[in-house]
Amino acid sequence: MKPEQITENLQQLFSGNVQVVPPDSWQVETDKFRLLILLSEDHSWLRVLIPIAPFSEAQPFLEQLMIANFDETQATRYALHENILWGVFQHSLASLNPDDFAAALQRLITMGDRGLSDCFQQLIETQIRQIIKAAKMQGQTLETTLQTLERFYQEGLMGDMTQGAAAREATLAAWRYQLQRLWPEIEP
């Protein structure tokens, strides 16, 4: 791929939202995302970036982010730079083709759109699995564990005491769903 092809591809994909920043970078900005496309000084490598979250928000999820880099992100990666969590795609310009470029851009946009929500869900599931394992090791049943959680919410040990009854019930329903879903999978 050549630099002029990058401009052409970006214009095809994003029409009027592309800014060419001479000599070797581009920016695509919409209401939903901002992509930065940079070439190395010798024009041998392309790097595409999308900001995802401030580092302070991402820090609790570093383990989940590294697991995602290994298992899920394909040719894109999570990276930290200047206190920002970025989605990053890097590729040799000479071997990059338009289809792979477009696929990487879409993958980055999806990463940016999801933000930290996937990492949060993975962290929550890990914690619920630990709660189930501890409950089973103590000989508790699913029903006993659910009753304990409900009591913790009623006593204010979990949740926000200022929460209304509907919000508290919605939270407990989410707990019930996750515990019932994962209970059979966990061995003590």
N, C-alpha and C positions, 0 to 999 in steps of 0.2 A: 504494500500500500504506500502511496506517496502522499505528502502533505496536502496537495490539492484534492486528492481523493477523500481525505478526511473531511474537508470542507463540504464537498459534494454530498457525501454520505450524511453528514450532520444536517445539511439543508433538506435533504430528502426525508429524514426522520423527524426533524423538529421545525421545519419551515422557518418562520421569521424569528425564532427564539435563539438563533445562533449568532454569537459575536466572535469575530476573528480578532485575536489579540496578537498583532505581529511581534516577532517574526514566527513564533512556533507554539502558539497556544490558542485555545478556543474556550468559550464559555457558553453553556446552554442554560438559560434561566427561564423557568415557568413559574406559575403560582404554586406548584407542588414540589419542585425540586430545582437544584442547581448542580450542574455537572461541570467539572473542569477537565479539560483535555490538554495534556502537556507533552511536548516532545523533548527528548534529551538533547543536549547541545549538539551532538553529532548526528542527530535525526535517526538514530538507529533503534531507539526504544520509544514506545508510546505509553503514557500513564494516564488513566482516567480516574477521577476522584469524585465522590459524592459525600458531603458531610452528613453524618448520621446523628451524633449527639455529643454534648460536652463530655469530656473525660470523667468529670465528677459523677455524671449520671451513669456512665458505662462501667465505672470501676467495680461495682458489685457483681458484674456479669462477666468478668474477664475469663473465668474458666469456661463458661458457656460459649463465649466468642471464639476461644481457641479451639474448642471442640467443633464448632461450626466451621472454622477454617479447615479443619481436617476432614470433616465428613460431608458438609453440605454446600459450601459456597462455590464449588466448581472452580472456574478460572478466576473468580473474583476473591477478594480477601478482605477481612477486617484489619485495620491498622490504626495505630495511634500516632498523631503528629500535632505538635503545638496545642496540646490539651483538647484535641478533638478526636473523636472516633470517626474514621472514614471508611467507606467502602472503596476498594482500590482494584483496578484491573491494570496489569502491566503486560506488555507483549512486545516482541521484536517487530518492528515496523515492516521489515522486509517479508516476513512470513504471515503477516496479518491479512486476512481476506475480509471483504465487506460483510459477509454473513456472520462471521465470528465477532466482528466489531459490533454489529447491531445486537447480537445476542448478549454480549458483555454489557453493553449500555442498558439493555432491558433488565439484566440481572442486577446491575447497580441501582437502577431506579426502584426495583422491587425491594432491595436491601434498605434503601433510604426510606421507602414508604413504610416498611415494617418496623423500622427503628429498632428499639430494644424489646419489642413485645415478644418475639420468639424466645429470646434469652430469658425474659421474665417467666414465661410459661414453663420453660425447662427447669429453671431454678425452683419454682413452686412445685412442680411434679417431683423433683428430687426430695424436697422437704416433706411432701406428703408421703412419699415412699418410706422415709425415715420414721415418720409418725406411725405408720402402719406397722413397720417392723418392730418398733418399741412396744406398741400396743399388743401385738401378737406374742412377743417375748414375755409380756406380763400376763399372758393368758386371757386377754380381753377379746370379746367378740366385736364384730362390726357394730352391733347395736349399742353395746356398752361404750365403745369409742365415740359414737355419735352423741350419746347422752352426755358424755364428759365434755365434748366440745360445746354442746348447747349450754351446759352449766357454766363453762368458762365465759361464754358470751353474756349470759345473764348476770354473772358476778362481775363483769367488766375486766376479767383477766385477758380477754381477747376482744379485739374490735374496739370501736369508739362508743363510749357511753352516750354520747349525744346523738348517735345514729337513731333514726326512727325505727319503728317496728318493721316496716316494709323493707328497709335497707338491711336490717339485721337478718331478716328472714331470707332475703336474696343471697346474702353472704353464706348463711348456713346451708341453703339449698346448693350452692356451689361446692361447699365442703362435702355435703352428702353425696353429690354426684361423683366427685373425684375419689372419695373413699370407696364408694360402691364399685366404681370402675376399676380401681387399682387393687382392691383388697385381695381378690383371688390370685393375683400375680406374685404377691410378696410372700416369701418364706421367712419364718422367724429365725 
